[in-house]
């Protein structure tokens, strides 16, 4: 199954030979199949030529060129063995690019899609999707049953920078990307999303949230992933406009950059579940739950960045409604 490892360089613009633009530690055996490099603005003056190195040795045939007038370059048809502990480095050989620079590696982990390692499921689309399910595999037609609202300065695209993903770039502090669904679930329901969010400044954070709101938006429950050097996953509760932050939560590994986040309601018990292996196995965040009677008016999904001026990249691989109810 293909996994996409995506990291971003957020320093200044680059020009001429530059080593160590992006560093990628390999944490699982696999085979490198393709490489994508994207810059923030069209390349001008001369093509931007990149080389990819593994453990200090250039990988033959894995270089990427972004041509003049383009923002992205791709190399496919690779078959490069990777083992846990390998170190991948992207170097700029020649030309110039603006910041941020995004590197995406397609890595085949050798596993067969559709074979679960636990009872709860795998990272494949449901056989009977609901109308709110979204795989982000069509750049021209995101789901008409929700709206996407980017905050000031935030840019996003669908099935372009990263195939079959919503990709969002947050240029600094206090930025948001908002998705609102125009349906009101009644009774038991769940909403699940596979997301990545990279933030490595200890004083900052990046957050991903799935929320269910009342009509006046003064009462709500939300699942959250706050990702920084001390990541937390949990569920928050809002009563009459007052939030009980981190009501039920737990700290996860600081190395996590991708999770499947799941908010569910069973009767009036609300819980957050999460997966760190792409949706094969799930854990509940915290040992308790929030008990709340809530008439849901709408459901939202949000990216948020913290108060520090750090550039951040976020992605959504897929969204699924009523995919699972865990016990």
SESE-687955 format. One record per residue (C-alpha): residue in one letter; residue number from 1; y, z, x. Coordinates in pm, whole numbers, always signed. Last residue first. Layout:
N
node residuo:A | num:NUM | v:Y | w:Z | u:X
...
***
This chain:
327
node residuo:X | num:327 | v:+24 | w:+2168 | u:-1709
node residuo:X | num:326 | v:+192 | w:+1832 | u:-1642
node residuo:X | num:325 | v:+323 | w:+1591 | u:-1904
node residuo:X | num:324 | v:+313 | w:+1242 | u:-1754
node residuo:X | num:323 | v:+479 | w:+901 | u:-1782
node residuo:X | num:322 | v:+697 | w:+997 | u:-2079
node residuo:X | num:321 | v:+984 | w:+789 | u:-1939
node residuo:X | num:320 | v:+953 | w:+620 | u:-1600
node residuo:X | num:319 | v:+1218 | w:+534 | u:-1338
node residuo:X | num:318 | v:+1143 | w:+335 | u:-1021
node residuo:X | num:317 | v:+1230 | w:+286 | u:-654
node residuo:X | num:316 | v:+1568 | w:+459 | u:-668
node residuo:X | num:315 | v:+1769 | w:+451 | u:-345
node residuo:X | num:314 | v:+2038 | w:+659 | u:-175
node residuo:X | num:313 | v:+2250 | w:+598 | u:+136
node residuo:X | num:312 | v:+2501 | w:+854 | u:+266
node residuo:X | num:311 | v:+2827 | w:+848 | u:+461
node residuo:X | num:310 | v:+2943 | w:+1198 | u:+551
node residuo:X | num:309 | v:+3290 | w:+1326 | u:+471
node residuo:X | num:308 | v:+3176 | w:+1682 | u:+380
node residuo:X | num:307 | v:+3226 | w:+1799 | u:+22
node residuo:X | num:306 | v:+2884 | w:+1702 | u:-107
node residuo:X | num:305 | v:+2736 | w:+1377 | u:-235
node residuo:X | num:304 | v:+2603 | w:+1322 | u:-587
node residuo:X | num:303 | v:+2341 | w:+1087 | u:-734
node residuo:X | num:302 | v:+2292 | w:+1114 | u:-1109
node residuo:X | num:301 | v:+2037 | w:+1045 | u:-1382
node residuo:X | num:300 | v:+2127 | w:+1116 | u:-1743
node residuo:X | num:299 | v:+1953 | w:+1182 | u:-2075
node residuo:X | num:298 | v:+2120 | w:+1181 | u:-2416
node residuo:X | num:297 | v:+2170 | w:+1387 | u:-2733
node residuo:X | num:296 | v:+1895 | w:+1641 | u:-2678
node residuo:X | num:295 | v:+1879 | w:+1922 | u:-2934
node residuo:X | num:294 | v:+1800 | w:+2214 | u:-2707
node residuo:X | num:293 | v:+1599 | w:+2532 | u:-2757
node residuo:X | num:292 | v:+1558 | w:+2668 | u:-2405
node residuo:X | num:291 | v:+1285 | w:+2848 | u:-2212
node residuo:X | num:290 | v:+1336 | w:+2780 | u:-1841
node residuo:X | num:289 | v:+1023 | w:+2798 | u:-1626
node residuo:X | num:288 | v:+845 | w:+3018 | u:-1371
node residuo:X | num:287 | v:+667 | w:+2982 | u:-1036
node residuo:X | num:286 | v:+918 | w:+2756 | u:-866
node residuo:X | num:285 | v:+920 | w:+2378 | u:-841
node residuo:X | num:284 | v:+588 | w:+2260 | u:-981
node residuo:X | num:283 | v:+376 | w:+2050 | u:-749
node residuo:X | num:282 | v:+260 | w:+1691 | u:-794
node residuo:X | num:281 | v:-4 | w:+1475 | u:-626
node residuo:X | num:280 | v:-28 | w:+1097 | u:-609
node residuo:X | num:279 | v:+336 | w:+1024 | u:-694
node residuo:X | num:278 | v:+471 | w:+887 | u:-366
node residuo:X | num:277 | v:+331 | w:+1159 | u:-139
node residuo:X | num:276 | v:+603 | w:+1426 | u:-164
node residuo:X | num:275 | v:+570 | w:+1478 | u:-539
node residuo:X | num:274 | v:+789 | w:+1693 | u:-759
node residuo:X | num:273 | v:+780 | w:+1891 | u:-1083
node residuo:X | num:272 | v:+1069 | w:+2052 | u:-1267
node residuo:X | num:271 | v:+1004 | w:+2263 | u:-1575
node residuo:X | num:270 | v:+1146 | w:+2314 | u:-1925
node residuo:X | num:269 | v:+966 | w:+2522 | u:-2191
node residuo:X | num:268 | v:+1090 | w:+2457 | u:-2546
node residuo:X | num:267 | v:+775 | w:+2278 | u:-2667
node residuo:X | num:266 | v:+677 | w:+2103 | u:-2342
node residuo:X | num:265 | v:+988 | w:+1956 | u:-2181
node residuo:X | num:264 | v:+968 | w:+1769 | u:-1851
node residuo:X | num:263 | v:+1183 | w:+1680 | u:-1554
node residuo:X | num:262 | v:+1013 | w:+1490 | u:-1269
node residuo:X | num:261 | v:+1134 | w:+1407 | u:-918
node residuo:X | num:260 | v:+929 | w:+1174 | u:-695
node residuo:X | num:259 | v:+1042 | w:+1238 | u:-340
node residuo:X | num:258 | v:+1190 | w:+1069 | u:-34
node residuo:X | num:257 | v:+1393 | w:+1207 | u:+260
node residuo:X | num:256 | v:+1186 | w:+1518 | u:+334
node residuo:X | num:255 | v:+1218 | w:+1641 | u:+694
node residuo:X | num:254 | v:+1392 | w:+1966 | u:+593
node residuo:X | num:253 | v:+1068 | w:+2074 | u:+424
node residuo:X | num:252 | v:+1102 | w:+2228 | u:+79
node residuo:X | num:251 | v:+1293 | w:+2529 | u:-54
node residuo:X | num:250 | v:+1214 | w:+2650 | u:-405
node residuo:X | num:249 | v:+1384 | w:+2664 | u:-741
node residuo:X | num:248 | v:+1413 | w:+2825 | u:-1083
node residuo:X | num:247 | v:+1765 | w:+2916 | u:-1195
node residuo:X | num:246 | v:+1909 | w:+2735 | u:-893
node residuo:X | num:245 | v:+2246 | w:+2721 | u:-1072
node residuo:X | num:244 | v:+2289 | w:+2905 | u:-1400
node residuo:X | num:243 | v:+2558 | w:+2678 | u:-1546
node residuo:X | num:242 | v:+2819 | w:+2787 | u:-1801
node residuo:X | num:241 | v:+2937 | w:+2531 | u:-2058
node residuo:X | num:240 | v:+2789 | w:+2702 | u:-2361
node residuo:X | num:239 | v:+2456 | w:+2755 | u:-2181
node residuo:X | num:238 | v:+2361 | w:+2530 | u:-1888
node residuo:X | num:237 | v:+2024 | w:+2569 | u:-1712
node residuo:X | num:236 | v:+1917 | w:+2446 | u:-1369
node residuo:X | num:235 | v:+1571 | w:+2333 | u:-1249
node residuo:X | num:234 | v:+1435 | w:+2317 | u:-896
node residuo:X | num:233 | v:+1413 | w:+2144 | u:-560
node residuo:X | num:232 | v:+1594 | w:+2275 | u:-251
node residuo:X | num:231 | v:+1652 | w:+2114 | u:+88
node residuo:X | num:230 | v:+1781 | w:+2328 | u:+379
node residuo:X | num:229 | v:+1910 | w:+2073 | u:+633
node residuo:X | num:228 | v:+2044 | w:+1868 | u:+342
node residuo:X | num:227 | v:+1887 | w:+1745 | u:+19
node residuo:X | num:226 | v:+1957 | w:+1910 | u:-314
node residuo:X | num:225 | v:+1687 | w:+1782 | u:-550
node residuo:X | num:224 | v:+1756 | w:+1865 | u:-913
node residuo:X | num:223 | v:+1594 | w:+1889 | u:-1254
node residuo:X | num:222 | v:+1842 | w:+1947 | u:-1533
node residuo:X | num:221 | v:+1877 | w:+2142 | u:-1855
node residuo:X | num:220 | v:+2179 | w:+2114 | u:-2080
node residuo:X | num:219 | v:+2429 | w:+2281 | u:-2311
node residuo:X | num:218 | v:+2802 | w:+2215 | u:-2302
node residuo:X | num:217 | v:+2763 | w:+1836 | u:-2300
node residuo:X | num:216 | v:+2907 | w:+1818 | u:-2655
node residuo:X | num:215 | v:+2611 | w:+1607 | u:-2775
node residuo:X | num:214 | v:+2356 | w:+1823 | u:-2594
node residuo:X | num:213 | v:+2240 | w:+1712 | u:-2252
node residuo:X | num:212 | v:+1911 | w:+1634 | u:-2069
node residuo:X | num:211 | v:+1954 | w:+1592 | u:-1693
node residuo:X | num:210 | v:+1779 | w:+1429 | u:-1394
node residuo:X | num:209 | v:+1966 | w:+1508 | u:-1069
node residuo:X | num:208 | v:+1976 | w:+1380 | u:-710
node residuo:X | num:207 | v:+2191 | w:+1565 | u:-459
node residuo:X | num:206 | v:+2327 | w:+1502 | u:-112
node residuo:X | num:205 | v:+2445 | w:+1790 | u:+101
node residuo:X | num:204 | v:+2700 | w:+1881 | u:+364
node residuo:X | num:203 | v:+2737 | w:+2166 | u:+613
node residuo:X | num:202 | v:+2402 | w:+2095 | u:+780
node residuo:X | num:201 | v:+2473 | w:+1724 | u:+817
node residuo:X | num:200 | v:+2151 | w:+1525 | u:+781
node residuo:X | num:199 | v:+2175 | w:+1347 | u:+450
node residuo:X | num:198 | v:+1941 | w:+1069 | u:+341
node residuo:X | num:197 | v:+1849 | w:+1024 | u:-23
node residuo:X | num:196 | v:+1530 | w:+863 | u:-145
node residuo:X | num:195 | v:+1410 | w:+838 | u:-503
node residuo:X | num:194 | v:+1103 | w:+801 | u:-725
node residuo:X | num:193 | v:+1209 | w:+888 | u:-1078
node residuo:X | num:192 | v:+1044 | w:+1074 | u:-1369
node residuo:X | num:191 | v:+1161 | w:+1155 | u:-1721
node residuo:X | num:190 | v:+950 | w:+1370 | u:-1949
node residuo:X | num:189 | v:+915 | w:+1437 | u:-2321
node residuo:X | num:188 | v:+800 | w:+1694 | u:-2575
node residuo:X | num:187 | v:+1012 | w:+1712 | u:-2888
node residuo:X | num:186 | v:+1283 | w:+1460 | u:-2970
node residuo:X | num:185 | v:+1416 | w:+1228 | u:-2701
node residuo:X | num:184 | v:+1772 | w:+1102 | u:-2758
node residuo:X | num:183 | v:+1823 | w:+746 | u:-2633
node residuo:X | num:182 | v:+2121 | w:+574 | u:-2475
node residuo:X | num:181 | v:+2027 | w:+645 | u:-2115
node residuo:X | num:180 | v:+2309 | w:+726 | u:-1873
node residuo:X | num:179 | v:+2299 | w:+634 | u:-1504
node residuo:X | num:178 | v:+2572 | w:+783 | u:-1281
node residuo:X | num:177 | v:+2648 | w:+720 | u:-913
node residuo:X | num:176 | v:+2867 | w:+984 | u:-751
node residuo:X | num:175 | v:+3092 | w:+1055 | u:-454
node residuo:X | num:174 | v:+3230 | w:+1394 | u:-345
node residuo:X | num:173 | v:+3253 | w:+1318 | u:+28
node residuo:X | num:172 | v:+3211 | w:+982 | u:+197
node residuo:X | num:171 | v:+3118 | w:+615 | u:+171
node residuo:X | num:170 | v:+2824 | w:+650 | u:-74
node residuo:X | num:169 | v:+2597 | w:+344 | u:-60
node residuo:X | num:168 | v:+2353 | w:+278 | u:-343
node residuo:X | num:167 | v:+2030 | w:+76 | u:-354
node residuo:X | num:166 | v:+1834 | w:+28 | u:-679
node residuo:X | num:165 | v:+1493 | w:-81 | u:-564
node residuo:X | num:164 | v:+1248 | w:-369 | u:-619
node residuo:X | num:163 | v:+1340 | w:-536 | u:-288
node residuo:X | num:162 | v:+1582 | w:-338 | u:-67
node residuo:X | num:161 | v:+1929 | w:-484 | u:-11
node residuo:X | num:160 | v:+1878 | w:-714 | u:-311
node residuo:X | num:159 | v:+1649 | w:-586 | u:-590
node residuo:X | num:158 | v:+1944 | w:-405 | u:-753
node residuo:X | num:157 | v:+2283 | w:-343 | u:-592
node residuo:X | num:156 | v:+2517 | w:-51 | u:-539
node residuo:X | num:155 | v:+2865 | w:+33 | u:-412
node residuo:X | num:154 | v:+3049 | w:+366 | u:-432
node residuo:X | num:153 | v:+3422 | w:+355 | u:-350
node residuo:X | num:152 | v:+3523 | w:+544 | u:-663
node residuo:X | num:151 | v:+3219 | w:+650 | u:-863
node residuo:X | num:150 | v:+2952 | w:+406 | u:-979
node residuo:X | num:149 | v:+2864 | w:+384 | u:-1350
node residuo:X | num:148 | v:+2524 | w:+243 | u:-1445
node residuo:X | num:147 | v:+2448 | w:+203 | u:-1816
node residuo:X | num:146 | v:+2116 | w:+247 | u:-1994
node residuo:X | num:145 | v:+1915 | w:+60 | u:-2257
node residuo:X | num:144 | v:+1995 | w:-280 | u:-2108
node residuo:X | num:143 | v:+1752 | w:-215 | u:-1823
node residuo:X | num:142 | v:+1861 | w:-401 | u:-1513
node residuo:X | num:141 | v:+1866 | w:-776 | u:-1553
node residuo:X | num:140 | v:+2004 | w:-996 | u:-1278
node residuo:X | num:139 | v:+1857 | w:-832 | u:-970
node residuo:X | num:138 | v:+1509 | w:-820 | u:-1125
node residuo:X | num:137 | v:+1250 | w:-587 | u:-968
node residuo:X | num:136 | v:+1428 | w:-260 | u:-1041
node residuo:X | num:135 | v:+1101 | w:-102 | u:-1170
node residuo:X | num:134 | v:+1255 | w:+46 | u:-1485
node residuo:X | num:133 | v:+1089 | w:+225 | u:-1776
node residuo:X | num:132 | v:+1322 | w:+280 | u:-2074
node residuo:X | num:131 | v:+1139 | w:+33 | u:-2299
node residuo:X | num:130 | v:+818 | w:+230 | u:-2248
node residuo:X | num:129 | v:+555 | w:+97 | u:-2012
node residuo:X | num:128 | v:+191 | w:+43 | u:-2119
node residuo:X | num:127 | v:-7 | w:-15 | u:-1798
node residuo:X | num:126 | v:+221 | w:+223 | u:-1609
node residuo:X | num:125 | v:+376 | w:+88 | u:-1287
node residuo:X | num:124 | v:+201 | w:+195 | u:-965
node residuo:X | num:123 | v:+271 | w:+497 | u:-744
node residuo:X | num:122 | v:-36 | w:+698 | u:-835
node residuo:X | num:121 | v:-160 | w:+940 | u:-1097
node residuo:X | num:120 | v:-209 | w:+1305 | u:-1189
node residuo:X | num:119 | v:-573 | w:+1371 | u:-1109
node residuo:X | num:118 | v:-542 | w:+1373 | u:-733
node residuo:X | num:117 | v:-603 | w:+1130 | u:-446
node residuo:X | num:116 | v:-548 | w:+843 | u:-687
node residuo:X | num:115 | v:-665 | w:+486 | u:-630
node residuo:X | num:114 | v:-423 | w:+244 | u:-797
node residuo:X | num:113 | v:-273 | w:+102 | u:-482
node residuo:X | num:112 | v:-532 | w:+87 | u:-205
node residuo:X | num:111 | v:-440 | w:+273 | u:+112
node residuo:X | num:110 | v:-387 | w:+95 | u:+442
node residuo:X | num:109 | v:-48 | w:+257 | u:+504
node residuo:X | num:108 | v:+131 | w:-80 | u:+508
node residuo:X | num:107 | v:+480 | w:-33 | u:+654
node residuo:X | num:106 | v:+787 | w:-228 | u:+538
node residuo:X | num:105 | v:+1073 | w:-112 | u:+764
node residuo:X | num:104 | v:+1431 | w:-99 | u:+636
node residuo:X | num:103 | v:+1733 | w:-54 | u:+864
node residuo:X | num:102 | v:+2081 | w:-5 | u:+717
node residuo:X | num:101 | v:+2403 | w:-48 | u:+917
node residuo:X | num:100 | v:+2710 | w:+134 | u:+782
node residuo:X | num:99 | v:+2930 | w:+24 | u:+954
node residuo:X | num:98 | v:+3054 | w:-321 | u:+1052
node residuo:X | num:97 | v:+2858 | w:-559 | u:+1273
node residuo:X | num:96 | v:+2909 | w:-737 | u:+1607
node residuo:X | num:95 | v:+2732 | w:-993 | u:+1820
node residuo:X | num:94 | v:+2463 | w:-923 | u:+2077
node residuo:X | num:93 | v:+2151 | w:-716 | u:+2141
node residuo:X | num:92 | v:+2198 | w:-438 | u:+1884
node residuo:X | num:91 | v:+1912 | w:-193 | u:+1927
node residuo:X | num:90 | v:+1678 | w:-51 | u:+1660
node residuo:X | num:89 | v:+1444 | w:+225 | u:+1776
node residuo:X | num:88 | v:+1092 | w:+309 | u:+1655
node residuo:X | num:87 | v:+919 | w:+621 | u:+1788
node residuo:X | num:86 | v:+544 | w:+659 | u:+1744
node residuo:X | num:85 | v:+425 | w:+1010 | u:+1655
node residuo:X | num:84 | v:+183 | w:+905 | u:+1383
node residuo:X | num:83 | v:+43 | w:+565 | u:+1469
node residuo:X | num:82 | v:+186 | w:+217 | u:+1420
node residuo:X | num:81 | v:+3 | w:-115 | u:+1457
node residuo:X | num:80 | v:+224 | w:-424 | u:+1440
node residuo:X | num:79 | v:+120 | w:-706 | u:+1206
node residuo:X | num:78 | v:+443 | w:-892 | u:+1133
node residuo:X | num:77 | v:+482 | w:-1184 | u:+891
node residuo:X | num:76 | v:+840 | w:-1100 | u:+797
node residuo:X | num:75 | v:+1178 | w:-1074 | u:+970
node residuo:X | num:74 | v:+1489 | w:-1023 | u:+758
node residuo:X | num:73 | v:+1865 | w:-1041 | u:+808
node residuo:X | num:72 | v:+2140 | w:-908 | u:+582
node residuo:X | num:71 | v:+2517 | w:-923 | u:+548
node residuo:X | num:70 | v:+2571 | w:-1297 | u:+582
node residuo:X | num:69 | v:+2866 | w:-1517 | u:+677
node residuo:X | num:68 | v:+2753 | w:-1557 | u:+1039
node residuo:X | num:67 | v:+2379 | w:-1499 | u:+1059
node residuo:X | num:66 | v:+2210 | w:-1162 | u:+1070
node residuo:X | num:65 | v:+1928 | w:-1189 | u:+1322
node residuo:X | num:64 | v:+1627 | w:-958 | u:+1331
node residuo:X | num:63 | v:+1384 | w:-894 | u:+1617
node residuo:X | num:62 | v:+1023 | w:-815 | u:+1537
node residuo:X | num:61 | v:+871 | w:-1114 | u:+1721
node residuo:X | num:60 | v:+772 | w:-912 | u:+2026
node residuo:X | num:59 | v:+820 | w:-540 | u:+1981
node residuo:X | num:58 | v:+1041 | w:-421 | u:+2268
node residuo:X | num:57 | v:+894 | w:-128 | u:+2461
node residuo:X | num:56 | v:+1056 | w:+218 | u:+2461
node residuo:X | num:55 | v:+804 | w:+384 | u:+2231
node residuo:X | num:54 | v:+832 | w:+98 | u:+1984
node residuo:X | num:53 | v:+1146 | w:-117 | u:+2011
node residuo:X | num:52 | v:+1317 | w:-345 | u:+1759
node residuo:X | num:51 | v:+1577 | w:-600 | u:+1870
node residuo:X | num:50 | v:+1893 | w:-698 | u:+1683
node residuo:X | num:49 | v:+2107 | w:-1014 | u:+1697
node residuo:X | num:48 | v:+2437 | w:-1037 | u:+1510
node residuo:X | num:47 | v:+2537 | w:-1404 | u:+1481
node residuo:X | num:46 | v:+2880 | w:-1483 | u:+1619
node residuo:X | num:45 | v:+3242 | w:-1471 | u:+1503
node residuo:X | num:44 | v:+3186 | w:-1303 | u:+1167
node residuo:X | num:43 | v:+2905 | w:-1102 | u:+1004
node residuo:X | num:42 | v:+2961 | w:-1036 | u:+634
node residuo:X | num:41 | v:+3040 | w:-673 | u:+559
node residuo:X | num:40 | v:+2843 | w:-348 | u:+522
node residuo:X | num:39 | v:+2549 | w:-442 | u:+743
node residuo:X | num:38 | v:+2185 | w:-495 | u:+651
node residuo:X | num:37 | v:+1873 | w:-505 | u:+869
node residuo:X | num:36 | v:+1531 | w:-582 | u:+722
node residuo:X | num:35 | v:+1195 | w:-559 | u:+903
node residuo:X | num:34 | v:+850 | w:-665 | u:+781
node residuo:X | num:33 | v:+478 | w:-584 | u:+814
node residuo:X | num:32 | v:+453 | w:-275 | u:+1032
node residuo:X | num:31 | v:+98 | w:-139 | u:+1009
node residuo:X | num:30 | v:+19 | w:+224 | u:+934
node residuo:X | num:29 | v:-46 | w:+572 | u:+1067
node residuo:X | num:28 | v:+188 | w:+841 | u:+929
node residuo:X | num:27 | v:+496 | w:+1027 | u:+1055
node residuo:X | num:26 | v:+667 | w:+746 | u:+1245
node residuo:X | num:25 | v:+1002 | w:+863 | u:+1380
node residuo:X | num:24 | v:+1280 | w:+610 | u:+1313
node residuo:X | num:23 | v:+1591 | w:+592 | u:+1538
node residuo:X | num:22 | v:+1889 | w:+372 | u:+1449
node residuo:X | num:21 | v:+2158 | w:+228 | u:+1678
node residuo:X | num:20 | v:+1976 | w:+344 | u:+1991
node residuo:X | num:19 | v:+2113 | w:+87 | u:+2234
node residuo:X | num:18 | v:+2426 | w:-123 | u:+2189
node residuo:X | num:17 | v:+2477 | w:-470 | u:+2342
node residuo:X | num:16 | v:+2794 | w:-619 | u:+2195
node residuo:X | num:15 | v:+3004 | w:-484 | u:+1908
node residuo:X | num:14 | v:+2931 | w:-202 | u:+1664
node residuo:X | num:13 | v:+3152 | w:-57 | u:+1390
node residuo:X | num:12 | v:+3179 | w:+322 | u:+1390
node residuo:X | num:11 | v:+2908 | w:+567 | u:+1295
node residuo:X | num:10 | v:+2703 | w:+558 | u:+975
node residuo:X | num:9 | v:+2364 | w:+424 | u:+1086
node residuo:X | num:8 | v:+2115 | w:+420 | u:+798
node residuo:X | num:7 | v:+1744 | w:+475 | u:+749
node residuo:X | num:6 | v:+1488 | w:+314 | u:+517
node residuo:X | num:5 | v:+1111 | w:+343 | u:+551
node residuo:X | num:4 | v:+949 | w:+132 | u:+279
node residuo:X | num:3 | v:+583 | w:+196 | u:+203
node residuo:X | num:2 | v:+344 | w:-92 | u:+134
node residuo:X | num:1 | v:+0 | w:+0 | u:+0
***
